[in-house]
Amino acid sequence: MGLNNLVDGDGAAFYWGADFTLADGTIYDPSTQLRSLLKDAYAQVFFSTGVCVGIYQAYASYNPIKQPVISIALGIAFTDLLFAIIAGFTVWGAIGFLMKTGAPEAYQTTSVGLAFIAMPTASAQAGMGKMYSFFCFTLWLAGLDSAFCYVESMVTNMLDLMNENRMDGKSLARRALCAAVVCMFGIAITGAFTTNFGWILFDMVEHYIANFLIVPVGLLQCICVAW
């Protein structure tokens, strides 16, 4: 067992567009699902780069006026593309391995199911449980980093709106108060995901945000910025 077994199977072929059989026995042909695939791709790009969340507006407010933003934006986009390709090989390699072993976890279709059902099953069967534990640790770090980004985006934009983005004592106190309010509000909302209904609620929220909110908001923001 090991890494060679984990990438064994037809995962790479599926990743490049080969047909494969779904859990109900039907043949999935990616060429017939281009509209859905493009929508998912747009949503993933907007989410992973932080577009339409207000992160870049917050961070940009600390940059010099003549900051070379075009080169930085290209660097972020291509770095995200590189990691997306690596992640695609990792996920589809695990799915191909699970299909070859006949594990039903190979047919998880949501990001939550892939991350917390399919990937740990593949890691356990391949004897790589410690590597999955390390993956969970890096996932926690990524979530913590994203939380800082979201809080900072809301706090900075709120302070900009109140014209309080200075470094004097009064403004720093208002920043601390604003950050506390945003964090408490976030805890109150996300606390619902820790209940018994939380798994279903999380899946529903992710579905509707990814399919009906991120794509139109992201496209409108790109058009406005380009304009």
PyMOL CGO cylinders between C-alpha atoms (Angstrom):
from pymol import cmd
from pymol.cgo import CYLINDER

trace = [
    CYLINDER, 0.00, 0.00, 0.00, 1.05, 3.66, -0.02, 0.3, 1, 1, 1, 1, 1, 1,
    CYLINDER, 1.05, 3.66, -0.02, 1.16, 6.59, -2.41, 0.3, 1, 1, 1, 1, 1, 1,
    CYLINDER, 1.16, 6.59, -2.41, 1.43, 4.44, -5.54, 0.3, 1, 1, 1, 1, 1, 1,
    CYLINDER, 1.43, 4.44, -5.54, -1.76, 2.62, -4.59, 0.3, 1, 1, 1, 1, 1, 1,
    CYLINDER, -1.76, 2.62, -4.59, -3.56, 5.87, -3.79, 0.3, 1, 1, 1, 1, 1, 1,
    CYLINDER, -3.56, 5.87, -3.79, -3.09, 7.22, -7.32, 0.3, 1, 1, 1, 1, 1, 1,
    CYLINDER, -3.09, 7.22, -7.32, -3.76, 3.81, -8.88, 0.3, 1, 1, 1, 1, 1, 1,
    CYLINDER, -3.76, 3.81, -8.88, -6.83, 3.36, -11.04, 0.3, 1, 1, 1, 1, 1, 1,
    CYLINDER, -6.83, 3.36, -11.04, -8.43, 5.60, -13.65, 0.3, 1, 1, 1, 1, 1, 1,
    CYLINDER, -8.43, 5.60, -13.65, -8.44, 8.83, -11.64, 0.3, 1, 1, 1, 1, 1, 1,
    CYLINDER, -8.44, 8.83, -11.64, -6.08, 10.71, -13.97, 0.3, 1, 1, 1, 1, 1, 1,
    CYLINDER, -6.08, 10.71, -13.97, -8.16, 9.67, -17.00, 0.3, 1, 1, 1, 1, 1, 1,
    CYLINDER, -8.16, 9.67, -17.00, -11.33, 10.90, -15.29, 0.3, 1, 1, 1, 1, 1, 1,
    CYLINDER, -11.33, 10.90, -15.29, -9.57, 14.16, -14.46, 0.3, 1, 1, 1, 1, 1, 1,
    CYLINDER, -9.57, 14.16, -14.46, -8.83, 14.75, -18.15, 0.3, 1, 1, 1, 1, 1, 1,
    CYLINDER, -8.83, 14.75, -18.15, -12.44, 14.11, -19.19, 0.3, 1, 1, 1, 1, 1, 1,
    CYLINDER, -12.44, 14.11, -19.19, -12.90, 10.37, -19.62, 0.3, 1, 1, 1, 1, 1, 1,
    CYLINDER, -12.90, 10.37, -19.62, -16.38, 8.92, -19.15, 0.3, 1, 1, 1, 1, 1, 1,
    CYLINDER, -16.38, 8.92, -19.15, -17.06, 7.08, -15.90, 0.3, 1, 1, 1, 1, 1, 1,
    CYLINDER, -17.06, 7.08, -15.90, -19.92, 5.20, -14.32, 0.3, 1, 1, 1, 1, 1, 1,
    CYLINDER, -19.92, 5.20, -14.32, -21.94, 6.90, -11.58, 0.3, 1, 1, 1, 1, 1, 1,
    CYLINDER, -21.94, 6.90, -11.58, -23.29, 5.21, -8.47, 0.3, 1, 1, 1, 1, 1, 1,
    CYLINDER, -23.29, 5.21, -8.47, -26.66, 4.55, -10.15, 0.3, 1, 1, 1, 1, 1, 1,
    CYLINDER, -26.66, 4.55, -10.15, -24.97, 2.77, -13.08, 0.3, 1, 1, 1, 1, 1, 1,
    CYLINDER, -24.97, 2.77, -13.08, -25.33, 5.57, -15.65, 0.3, 1, 1, 1, 1, 1, 1,
    CYLINDER, -25.33, 5.57, -15.65, -22.40, 6.71, -17.76, 0.3, 1, 1, 1, 1, 1, 1,
    CYLINDER, -22.40, 6.71, -17.76, -21.29, 10.28, -17.05, 0.3, 1, 1, 1, 1, 1, 1,
    CYLINDER, -21.29, 10.28, -17.05, -19.99, 12.11, -20.12, 0.3, 1, 1, 1, 1, 1, 1,
    CYLINDER, -19.99, 12.11, -20.12, -18.33, 15.42, -19.14, 0.3, 1, 1, 1, 1, 1, 1,
    CYLINDER, -18.33, 15.42, -19.14, -18.72, 16.82, -22.67, 0.3, 1, 1, 1, 1, 1, 1,
    CYLINDER, -18.72, 16.82, -22.67, -22.50, 16.92, -22.18, 0.3, 1, 1, 1, 1, 1, 1,
    CYLINDER, -22.50, 16.92, -22.18, -22.19, 18.89, -18.92, 0.3, 1, 1, 1, 1, 1, 1,
    CYLINDER, -22.19, 18.89, -18.92, -20.08, 21.84, -20.05, 0.3, 1, 1, 1, 1, 1, 1,
    CYLINDER, -20.08, 21.84, -20.05, -22.51, 24.46, -18.76, 0.3, 1, 1, 1, 1, 1, 1,
    CYLINDER, -22.51, 24.46, -18.76, -22.54, 22.94, -15.28, 0.3, 1, 1, 1, 1, 1, 1,
    CYLINDER, -22.54, 22.94, -15.28, -18.77, 22.43, -15.29, 0.3, 1, 1, 1, 1, 1, 1,
    CYLINDER, -18.77, 22.43, -15.29, -18.10, 26.04, -16.33, 0.3, 1, 1, 1, 1, 1, 1,
    CYLINDER, -18.10, 26.04, -16.33, -20.42, 27.33, -13.61, 0.3, 1, 1, 1, 1, 1, 1,
    CYLINDER, -20.42, 27.33, -13.61, -18.65, 25.21, -11.00, 0.3, 1, 1, 1, 1, 1, 1,
    CYLINDER, -18.65, 25.21, -11.00, -15.27, 26.37, -12.32, 0.3, 1, 1, 1, 1, 1, 1,
    CYLINDER, -15.27, 26.37, -12.32, -16.25, 30.04, -12.09, 0.3, 1, 1, 1, 1, 1, 1,
    CYLINDER, -16.25, 30.04, -12.09, -17.56, 29.55, -8.55, 0.3, 1, 1, 1, 1, 1, 1,
    CYLINDER, -17.56, 29.55, -8.55, -14.38, 27.76, -7.46, 0.3, 1, 1, 1, 1, 1, 1,
    CYLINDER, -14.38, 27.76, -7.46, -12.10, 30.42, -8.97, 0.3, 1, 1, 1, 1, 1, 1,
    CYLINDER, -12.10, 30.42, -8.97, -14.02, 33.28, -7.36, 0.3, 1, 1, 1, 1, 1, 1,
    CYLINDER, -14.02, 33.28, -7.36, -14.08, 31.50, -4.01, 0.3, 1, 1, 1, 1, 1, 1,
    CYLINDER, -14.08, 31.50, -4.01, -10.45, 30.36, -3.93, 0.3, 1, 1, 1, 1, 1, 1,
    CYLINDER, -10.45, 30.36, -3.93, -9.05, 33.73, -5.04, 0.3, 1, 1, 1, 1, 1, 1,
    CYLINDER, -9.05, 33.73, -5.04, -11.29, 35.68, -2.65, 0.3, 1, 1, 1, 1, 1, 1,
    CYLINDER, -11.29, 35.68, -2.65, -13.17, 37.67, -5.27, 0.3, 1, 1, 1, 1, 1, 1,
    CYLINDER, -13.17, 37.67, -5.27, -16.63, 38.99, -4.25, 0.3, 1, 1, 1, 1, 1, 1,
    CYLINDER, -16.63, 38.99, -4.25, -15.86, 38.74, -0.54, 0.3, 1, 1, 1, 1, 1, 1,
    CYLINDER, -15.86, 38.74, -0.54, -14.23, 42.17, -0.10, 0.3, 1, 1, 1, 1, 1, 1,
    CYLINDER, -14.23, 42.17, -0.10, -10.80, 40.82, 0.86, 0.3, 1, 1, 1, 1, 1, 1,
    CYLINDER, -10.80, 40.82, 0.86, -8.81, 42.61, -1.81, 0.3, 1, 1, 1, 1, 1, 1,
    CYLINDER, -8.81, 42.61, -1.81, -10.51, 45.95, -1.20, 0.3, 1, 1, 1, 1, 1, 1,
    CYLINDER, -10.51, 45.95, -1.20, -9.55, 45.64, 2.47, 0.3, 1, 1, 1, 1, 1, 1,
    CYLINDER, -9.55, 45.64, 2.47, -5.94, 44.68, 1.85, 0.3, 1, 1, 1, 1, 1, 1,
    CYLINDER, -5.94, 44.68, 1.85, -5.54, 47.20, -0.97, 0.3, 1, 1, 1, 1, 1, 1,
    CYLINDER, -5.54, 47.20, -0.97, -6.45, 50.05, 1.37, 0.3, 1, 1, 1, 1, 1, 1,
    CYLINDER, -6.45, 50.05, 1.37, -3.06, 49.54, 3.08, 0.3, 1, 1, 1, 1, 1, 1,
    CYLINDER, -3.06, 49.54, 3.08, -1.03, 49.62, -0.16, 0.3, 1, 1, 1, 1, 1, 1,
    CYLINDER, -1.03, 49.62, -0.16, 0.79, 52.63, -1.57, 0.3, 1, 1, 1, 1, 1, 1,
    CYLINDER, 0.79, 52.63, -1.57, -1.10, 54.50, -4.27, 0.3, 1, 1, 1, 1, 1, 1,
    CYLINDER, -1.10, 54.50, -4.27, 1.33, 53.38, -7.00, 0.3, 1, 1, 1, 1, 1, 1,
    CYLINDER, 1.33, 53.38, -7.00, 1.34, 49.71, -6.00, 0.3, 1, 1, 1, 1, 1, 1,
    CYLINDER, 1.34, 49.71, -6.00, 1.75, 47.48, -9.13, 0.3, 1, 1, 1, 1, 1, 1,
    CYLINDER, 1.75, 47.48, -9.13, -1.58, 45.72, -8.66, 0.3, 1, 1, 1, 1, 1, 1,
    CYLINDER, -1.58, 45.72, -8.66, -1.70, 44.12, -12.13, 0.3, 1, 1, 1, 1, 1, 1,
    CYLINDER, -1.70, 44.12, -12.13, 1.43, 42.00, -11.58, 0.3, 1, 1, 1, 1, 1, 1,
    CYLINDER, 1.43, 42.00, -11.58, 0.24, 41.03, -8.09, 0.3, 1, 1, 1, 1, 1, 1,
    CYLINDER, 0.24, 41.03, -8.09, -3.19, 40.04, -9.42, 0.3, 1, 1, 1, 1, 1, 1,
    CYLINDER, -3.19, 40.04, -9.42, -1.61, 37.89, -12.14, 0.3, 1, 1, 1, 1, 1, 1,
    CYLINDER, -1.61, 37.89, -12.14, 0.64, 36.25, -9.56, 0.3, 1, 1, 1, 1, 1, 1,
    CYLINDER, 0.64, 36.25, -9.56, -2.33, 35.39, -7.35, 0.3, 1, 1, 1, 1, 1, 1,
    CYLINDER, -2.33, 35.39, -7.35, -4.33, 34.03, -10.29, 0.3, 1, 1, 1, 1, 1, 1,
    CYLINDER, -4.33, 34.03, -10.29, -1.56, 31.79, -11.63, 0.3, 1, 1, 1, 1, 1, 1,
    CYLINDER, -1.56, 31.79, -11.63, -0.60, 30.54, -8.17, 0.3, 1, 1, 1, 1, 1, 1,
    CYLINDER, -0.60, 30.54, -8.17, -4.24, 29.61, -7.56, 0.3, 1, 1, 1, 1, 1, 1,
    CYLINDER, -4.24, 29.61, -7.56, -4.31, 27.84, -10.94, 0.3, 1, 1, 1, 1, 1, 1,
    CYLINDER, -4.31, 27.84, -10.94, -1.21, 25.81, -10.05, 0.3, 1, 1, 1, 1, 1, 1,
    CYLINDER, -1.21, 25.81, -10.05, -2.65, 24.66, -6.72, 0.3, 1, 1, 1, 1, 1, 1,
    CYLINDER, -2.65, 24.66, -6.72, -6.01, 23.89, -8.37, 0.3, 1, 1, 1, 1, 1, 1,
    CYLINDER, -6.01, 23.89, -8.37, -4.31, 21.56, -10.87, 0.3, 1, 1, 1, 1, 1, 1,
    CYLINDER, -4.31, 21.56, -10.87, -2.41, 19.80, -8.07, 0.3, 1, 1, 1, 1, 1, 1,
    CYLINDER, -2.41, 19.80, -8.07, -5.61, 19.47, -6.04, 0.3, 1, 1, 1, 1, 1, 1,
    CYLINDER, -5.61, 19.47, -6.04, -7.43, 18.04, -9.07, 0.3, 1, 1, 1, 1, 1, 1,
    CYLINDER, -7.43, 18.04, -9.07, -4.87, 15.27, -9.49, 0.3, 1, 1, 1, 1, 1, 1,
    CYLINDER, -4.87, 15.27, -9.49, -5.01, 14.53, -5.75, 0.3, 1, 1, 1, 1, 1, 1,
    CYLINDER, -5.01, 14.53, -5.75, -8.80, 14.28, -5.56, 0.3, 1, 1, 1, 1, 1, 1,
    CYLINDER, -8.80, 14.28, -5.56, -9.31, 12.36, -8.80, 0.3, 1, 1, 1, 1, 1, 1,
    CYLINDER, -9.31, 12.36, -8.80, -6.43, 10.03, -7.96, 0.3, 1, 1, 1, 1, 1, 1,
    CYLINDER, -6.43, 10.03, -7.96, -8.17, 9.16, -4.69, 0.3, 1, 1, 1, 1, 1, 1,
    CYLINDER, -8.17, 9.16, -4.69, -11.52, 8.72, -6.48, 0.3, 1, 1, 1, 1, 1, 1,
    CYLINDER, -11.52, 8.72, -6.48, -9.96, 6.42, -9.07, 0.3, 1, 1, 1, 1, 1, 1,
    CYLINDER, -9.96, 6.42, -9.07, -8.38, 4.38, -6.29, 0.3, 1, 1, 1, 1, 1, 1,
    CYLINDER, -8.38, 4.38, -6.29, -11.70, 4.07, -4.43, 0.3, 1, 1, 1, 1, 1, 1,
    CYLINDER, -11.70, 4.07, -4.43, -13.50, 3.05, -7.63, 0.3, 1, 1, 1, 1, 1, 1,
    CYLINDER, -13.50, 3.05, -7.63, -10.94, 0.33, -8.27, 0.3, 1, 1, 1, 1, 1, 1,
    CYLINDER, -10.94, 0.33, -8.27, -11.36, -1.02, -4.74, 0.3, 1, 1, 1, 1, 1, 1,
    CYLINDER, -11.36, -1.02, -4.74, -15.16, -0.89, -5.08, 0.3, 1, 1, 1, 1, 1, 1,
    CYLINDER, -15.16, -0.89, -5.08, -15.63, 1.55, -2.19, 0.3, 1, 1, 1, 1, 1, 1,
    CYLINDER, -15.63, 1.55, -2.19, -19.00, 3.40, -2.30, 0.3, 1, 1, 1, 1, 1, 1,
    CYLINDER, -19.00, 3.40, -2.30, -17.26, 6.53, -0.95, 0.3, 1, 1, 1, 1, 1, 1,
    CYLINDER, -17.26, 6.53, -0.95, -15.94, 7.11, -4.47, 0.3, 1, 1, 1, 1, 1, 1,
    CYLINDER, -15.94, 7.11, -4.47, -19.34, 8.52, -5.47, 0.3, 1, 1, 1, 1, 1, 1,
    CYLINDER, -19.34, 8.52, -5.47, -19.41, 11.46, -3.08, 0.3, 1, 1, 1, 1, 1, 1,
    CYLINDER, -19.41, 11.46, -3.08, -20.45, 14.48, -5.16, 0.3, 1, 1, 1, 1, 1, 1,
    CYLINDER, -20.45, 14.48, -5.16, -20.11, 17.38, -2.73, 0.3, 1, 1, 1, 1, 1, 1,
    CYLINDER, -20.11, 17.38, -2.73, -16.97, 19.11, -1.50, 0.3, 1, 1, 1, 1, 1, 1,
    CYLINDER, -16.97, 19.11, -1.50, -17.85, 18.21, 2.10, 0.3, 1, 1, 1, 1, 1, 1,
    CYLINDER, -17.85, 18.21, 2.10, -18.32, 14.56, 1.17, 0.3, 1, 1, 1, 1, 1, 1,
    CYLINDER, -18.32, 14.56, 1.17, -15.07, 14.48, -0.79, 0.3, 1, 1, 1, 1, 1, 1,
    CYLINDER, -15.07, 14.48, -0.79, -13.03, 16.13, 1.98, 0.3, 1, 1, 1, 1, 1, 1,
    CYLINDER, -13.03, 16.13, 1.98, -14.45, 14.31, 4.99, 0.3, 1, 1, 1, 1, 1, 1,
    CYLINDER, -14.45, 14.31, 4.99, -15.71, 10.98, 3.60, 0.3, 1, 1, 1, 1, 1, 1,
    CYLINDER, -15.71, 10.98, 3.60, -13.94, 10.03, 0.36, 0.3, 1, 1, 1, 1, 1, 1,
    CYLINDER, -13.94, 10.03, 0.36, -10.45, 11.35, 1.16, 0.3, 1, 1, 1, 1, 1, 1,
    CYLINDER, -10.45, 11.35, 1.16, -10.17, 9.84, 4.67, 0.3, 1, 1, 1, 1, 1, 1,
    CYLINDER, -10.17, 9.84, 4.67, -11.46, 6.50, 3.35, 0.3, 1, 1, 1, 1, 1, 1,
    CYLINDER, -11.46, 6.50, 3.35, -8.88, 6.48, 0.55, 0.3, 1, 1, 1, 1, 1, 1,
    CYLINDER, -8.88, 6.48, 0.55, -6.13, 7.49, 2.99, 0.3, 1, 1, 1, 1, 1, 1,
    CYLINDER, -6.13, 7.49, 2.99, -7.09, 4.73, 5.45, 0.3, 1, 1, 1, 1, 1, 1,
    CYLINDER, -7.09, 4.73, 5.45, -7.28, 2.06, 2.74, 0.3, 1, 1, 1, 1, 1, 1,
    CYLINDER, -7.28, 2.06, 2.74, -3.92, 3.14, 1.34, 0.3, 1, 1, 1, 1, 1, 1,
    CYLINDER, -3.92, 3.14, 1.34, -2.30, 3.11, 4.77, 0.3, 1, 1, 1, 1, 1, 1,
    CYLINDER, -2.30, 3.11, 4.77, -1.78, 6.88, 4.77, 0.3, 1, 1, 1, 1, 1, 1,
    CYLINDER, -1.78, 6.88, 4.77, -3.87, 7.91, 7.76, 0.3, 1, 1, 1, 1, 1, 1,
    CYLINDER, -3.87, 7.91, 7.76, -1.07, 10.08, 9.16, 0.3, 1, 1, 1, 1, 1, 1,
    CYLINDER, -1.07, 10.08, 9.16, -0.91, 12.04, 5.91, 0.3, 1, 1, 1, 1, 1, 1,
    CYLINDER, -0.91, 12.04, 5.91, -4.65, 12.69, 6.09, 0.3, 1, 1, 1, 1, 1, 1,
    CYLINDER, -4.65, 12.69, 6.09, -4.19, 13.93, 9.66, 0.3, 1, 1, 1, 1, 1, 1,
    CYLINDER, -4.19, 13.93, 9.66, -1.59, 16.37, 8.35, 0.3, 1, 1, 1, 1, 1, 1,
    CYLINDER, -1.59, 16.37, 8.35, -4.06, 17.38, 5.63, 0.3, 1, 1, 1, 1, 1, 1,
    CYLINDER, -4.06, 17.38, 5.63, -6.69, 18.13, 8.28, 0.3, 1, 1, 1, 1, 1, 1,
    CYLINDER, -6.69, 18.13, 8.28, -4.16, 20.27, 10.15, 0.3, 1, 1, 1, 1, 1, 1,
    CYLINDER, -4.16, 20.27, 10.15, -3.37, 22.29, 7.02, 0.3, 1, 1, 1, 1, 1, 1,
    CYLINDER, -3.37, 22.29, 7.02, -7.12, 22.53, 6.35, 0.3, 1, 1, 1, 1, 1, 1,
    CYLINDER, -7.12, 22.53, 6.35, -7.58, 24.01, 9.82, 0.3, 1, 1, 1, 1, 1, 1,
    CYLINDER, -7.58, 24.01, 9.82, -4.81, 26.54, 9.13, 0.3, 1, 1, 1, 1, 1, 1,
    CYLINDER, -4.81, 26.54, 9.13, -6.43, 27.45, 5.82, 0.3, 1, 1, 1, 1, 1, 1,
    CYLINDER, -6.43, 27.45, 5.82, -9.77, 27.95, 7.56, 0.3, 1, 1, 1, 1, 1, 1,
    CYLINDER, -9.77, 27.95, 7.56, -8.16, 30.12, 10.22, 0.3, 1, 1, 1, 1, 1, 1,
    CYLINDER, -8.16, 30.12, 10.22, -6.46, 32.20, 7.52, 0.3, 1, 1, 1, 1, 1, 1,
    CYLINDER, -6.46, 32.20, 7.52, -9.76, 32.58, 5.65, 0.3, 1, 1, 1, 1, 1, 1,
    CYLINDER, -9.76, 32.58, 5.65, -11.48, 33.65, 8.86, 0.3, 1, 1, 1, 1, 1, 1,
    CYLINDER, -11.48, 33.65, 8.86, -8.92, 36.42, 9.36, 0.3, 1, 1, 1, 1, 1, 1,
    CYLINDER, -8.92, 36.42, 9.36, -9.48, 37.52, 5.75, 0.3, 1, 1, 1, 1, 1, 1,
    CYLINDER, -9.48, 37.52, 5.75, -13.25, 37.68, 6.07, 0.3, 1, 1, 1, 1, 1, 1,
    CYLINDER, -13.25, 37.68, 6.07, -13.12, 39.54, 9.38, 0.3, 1, 1, 1, 1, 1, 1,
    CYLINDER, -13.12, 39.54, 9.38, -10.55, 42.00, 8.05, 0.3, 1, 1, 1, 1, 1, 1,
    CYLINDER, -10.55, 42.00, 8.05, -12.55, 42.63, 4.89, 0.3, 1, 1, 1, 1, 1, 1,
    CYLINDER, -12.55, 42.63, 4.89, -15.68, 43.53, 6.85, 0.3, 1, 1, 1, 1, 1, 1,
    CYLINDER, -15.68, 43.53, 6.85, -13.87, 45.56, 9.51, 0.3, 1, 1, 1, 1, 1, 1,
    CYLINDER, -13.87, 45.56, 9.51, -11.77, 47.56, 7.05, 0.3, 1, 1, 1, 1, 1, 1,
    CYLINDER, -11.77, 47.56, 7.05, -14.67, 48.33, 4.74, 0.3, 1, 1, 1, 1, 1, 1,
    CYLINDER, -14.67, 48.33, 4.74, -16.84, 49.38, 7.69, 0.3, 1, 1, 1, 1, 1, 1,
    CYLINDER, -16.84, 49.38, 7.69, -14.10, 51.68, 9.01, 0.3, 1, 1, 1, 1, 1, 1,
    CYLINDER, -14.10, 51.68, 9.01, -13.52, 53.10, 5.53, 0.3, 1, 1, 1, 1, 1, 1,
    CYLINDER, -13.52, 53.10, 5.53, -17.23, 53.86, 5.36, 0.3, 1, 1, 1, 1, 1, 1,
    CYLINDER, -17.23, 53.86, 5.36, -17.00, 55.72, 8.68, 0.3, 1, 1, 1, 1, 1, 1,
    CYLINDER, -17.00, 55.72, 8.68, -13.70, 57.35, 7.64, 0.3, 1, 1, 1, 1, 1, 1,
    CYLINDER, -13.70, 57.35, 7.64, -12.04, 55.88, 10.73, 0.3, 1, 1, 1, 1, 1, 1,
    CYLINDER, -12.04, 55.88, 10.73, -9.08, 54.08, 9.14, 0.3, 1, 1, 1, 1, 1, 1,
    CYLINDER, -9.08, 54.08, 9.14, -6.43, 56.09, 10.97, 0.3, 1, 1, 1, 1, 1, 1,
    CYLINDER, -6.43, 56.09, 10.97, -3.83, 54.90, 13.45, 0.3, 1, 1, 1, 1, 1, 1,
    CYLINDER, -3.83, 54.90, 13.45, -4.67, 57.13, 16.40, 0.3, 1, 1, 1, 1, 1, 1,
    CYLINDER, -4.67, 57.13, 16.40, -5.93, 55.74, 19.70, 0.3, 1, 1, 1, 1, 1, 1,
    CYLINDER, -5.93, 55.74, 19.70, -9.59, 56.52, 19.06, 0.3, 1, 1, 1, 1, 1, 1,
    CYLINDER, -9.59, 56.52, 19.06, -9.63, 54.80, 15.68, 0.3, 1, 1, 1, 1, 1, 1,
    CYLINDER, -9.63, 54.80, 15.68, -7.77, 51.75, 17.02, 0.3, 1, 1, 1, 1, 1, 1,
    CYLINDER, -7.77, 51.75, 17.02, -10.35, 51.41, 19.79, 0.3, 1, 1, 1, 1, 1, 1,
    CYLINDER, -10.35, 51.41, 19.79, -13.16, 51.56, 17.23, 0.3, 1, 1, 1, 1, 1, 1,
    CYLINDER, -13.16, 51.56, 17.23, -11.34, 48.96, 15.12, 0.3, 1, 1, 1, 1, 1, 1,
    CYLINDER, -11.34, 48.96, 15.12, -11.14, 46.62, 18.11, 0.3, 1, 1, 1, 1, 1, 1,
    CYLINDER, -11.14, 46.62, 18.11, -14.83, 47.15, 18.88, 0.3, 1, 1, 1, 1, 1, 1,
    CYLINDER, -14.83, 47.15, 18.88, -15.80, 46.62, 15.24, 0.3, 1, 1, 1, 1, 1, 1,
    CYLINDER, -15.80, 46.62, 15.24, -13.70, 43.43, 15.05, 0.3, 1, 1, 1, 1, 1, 1,
    CYLINDER, -13.70, 43.43, 15.05, -15.33, 42.12, 18.23, 0.3, 1, 1, 1, 1, 1, 1,
    CYLINDER, -15.33, 42.12, 18.23, -18.83, 42.77, 16.87, 0.3, 1, 1, 1, 1, 1, 1,
    CYLINDER, -18.83, 42.77, 16.87, -18.01, 41.05, 13.56, 0.3, 1, 1, 1, 1, 1, 1,
    CYLINDER, -18.01, 41.05, 13.56, -16.49, 38.03, 15.33, 0.3, 1, 1, 1, 1, 1, 1,
    CYLINDER, -16.49, 38.03, 15.33, -19.44, 37.64, 17.71, 0.3, 1, 1, 1, 1, 1, 1,
    CYLINDER, -19.44, 37.64, 17.71, -21.86, 37.95, 14.80, 0.3, 1, 1, 1, 1, 1, 1,
    CYLINDER, -21.86, 37.95, 14.80, -19.91, 35.28, 12.92, 0.3, 1, 1, 1, 1, 1, 1,
    CYLINDER, -19.91, 35.28, 12.92, -19.94, 32.96, 15.95, 0.3, 1, 1, 1, 1, 1, 1,
    CYLINDER, -19.94, 32.96, 15.95, -23.69, 33.39, 16.30, 0.3, 1, 1, 1, 1, 1, 1,
    CYLINDER, -23.69, 33.39, 16.30, -24.31, 32.48, 12.65, 0.3, 1, 1, 1, 1, 1, 1,
    CYLINDER, -24.31, 32.48, 12.65, -21.85, 29.60, 12.34, 0.3, 1, 1, 1, 1, 1, 1,
    CYLINDER, -21.85, 29.60, 12.34, -22.97, 28.09, 15.64, 0.3, 1, 1, 1, 1, 1, 1,
    CYLINDER, -22.97, 28.09, 15.64, -25.92, 26.60, 13.76, 0.3, 1, 1, 1, 1, 1, 1,
    CYLINDER, -25.92, 26.60, 13.76, -23.49, 24.38, 11.85, 0.3, 1, 1, 1, 1, 1, 1,
    CYLINDER, -23.49, 24.38, 11.85, -22.43, 22.64, 15.07, 0.3, 1, 1, 1, 1, 1, 1,
    CYLINDER, -22.43, 22.64, 15.07, -25.91, 21.25, 15.74, 0.3, 1, 1, 1, 1, 1, 1,
    CYLINDER, -25.91, 21.25, 15.74, -27.20, 17.84, 14.65, 0.3, 1, 1, 1, 1, 1, 1,
    CYLINDER, -27.20, 17.84, 14.65, -28.74, 19.55, 11.63, 0.3, 1, 1, 1, 1, 1, 1,
    CYLINDER, -28.74, 19.55, 11.63, -25.47, 21.34, 10.90, 0.3, 1, 1, 1, 1, 1, 1,
    CYLINDER, -25.47, 21.34, 10.90, -24.18, 18.88, 8.27, 0.3, 1, 1, 1, 1, 1, 1,
    CYLINDER, -24.18, 18.88, 8.27, -27.30, 19.22, 6.12, 0.3, 1, 1, 1, 1, 1, 1,
    CYLINDER, -27.30, 19.22, 6.12, -27.43, 22.98, 6.69, 0.3, 1, 1, 1, 1, 1, 1,
    CYLINDER, -27.43, 22.98, 6.69, -23.79, 23.39, 5.67, 0.3, 1, 1, 1, 1, 1, 1,
    CYLINDER, -23.79, 23.39, 5.67, -24.35, 21.38, 2.49, 0.3, 1, 1, 1, 1, 1, 1,
    CYLINDER, -24.35, 21.38, 2.49, -27.43, 23.46, 1.62, 0.3, 1, 1, 1, 1, 1, 1,
    CYLINDER, -27.43, 23.46, 1.62, -25.71, 26.80, 2.27, 0.3, 1, 1, 1, 1, 1, 1,
    CYLINDER, -25.71, 26.80, 2.27, -22.66, 25.79, 0.24, 0.3, 1, 1, 1, 1, 1, 1,
    CYLINDER, -22.66, 25.79, 0.24, -24.84, 24.64, -2.65, 0.3, 1, 1, 1, 1, 1, 1,
    CYLINDER, -24.84, 24.64, -2.65, -26.90, 27.82, -2.92, 0.3, 1, 1, 1, 1, 1, 1,
    CYLINDER, -26.90, 27.82, -2.92, -23.96, 30.17, -2.37, 0.3, 1, 1, 1, 1, 1, 1,
    CYLINDER, -23.96, 30.17, -2.37, -21.81, 28.38, -4.97, 0.3, 1, 1, 1, 1, 1, 1,
    CYLINDER, -21.81, 28.38, -4.97, -24.57, 28.08, -7.56, 0.3, 1, 1, 1, 1, 1, 1,
    CYLINDER, -24.57, 28.08, -7.56, -26.63, 31.24, -7.15, 0.3, 1, 1, 1, 1, 1, 1,
    CYLINDER, -26.63, 31.24, -7.15, -24.55, 33.86, -5.35, 0.3, 1, 1, 1, 1, 1, 1,
    CYLINDER, -24.55, 33.86, -5.35, -20.80, 33.67, -5.95, 0.3, 1, 1, 1, 1, 1, 1,
    CYLINDER, -20.80, 33.67, -5.95, -20.90, 33.52, -9.76, 0.3, 1, 1, 1, 1, 1, 1,
    CYLINDER, -20.90, 33.52, -9.76, -23.17, 36.55, -10.46, 0.3, 1, 1, 1, 1, 1, 1,
    CYLINDER, -23.17, 36.55, -10.46, -21.62, 38.68, -7.70, 0.3, 1, 1, 1, 1, 1, 1,
    CYLINDER, -21.62, 38.68, -7.70, -18.10, 37.76, -8.82, 0.3, 1, 1, 1, 1, 1, 1,
    CYLINDER, -18.10, 37.76, -8.82, -18.82, 38.54, -12.46, 0.3, 1, 1, 1, 1, 1, 1,
    CYLINDER, -18.82, 38.54, -12.46, -20.41, 41.88, -11.58, 0.3, 1, 1, 1, 1, 1, 1,
    CYLINDER, -20.41, 41.88, -11.58, -17.44, 42.80, -9.41, 0.3, 1, 1, 1, 1, 1, 1,
    CYLINDER, -17.44, 42.80, -9.41, -14.99, 41.93, -12.20, 0.3, 1, 1, 1, 1, 1, 1,
    CYLINDER, -14.99, 41.93, -12.20, -17.00, 44.05, -14.66, 0.3, 1, 1, 1, 1, 1, 1,
    CYLINDER, -17.00, 44.05, -14.66, -17.16, 47.00, -12.25, 0.3, 1, 1, 1, 1, 1, 1,
    CYLINDER, -17.16, 47.00, -12.25, -13.42, 46.87, -11.47, 0.3, 1, 1, 1, 1, 1, 1,
    CYLINDER, -13.42, 46.87, -11.47, -12.51, 46.54, -15.15, 0.3, 1, 1, 1, 1, 1, 1,
    CYLINDER, -12.51, 46.54, -15.15, -14.81, 49.44, -15.98, 0.3, 1, 1, 1, 1, 1, 1,
]
cmd.load_cgo(trace, "trace")
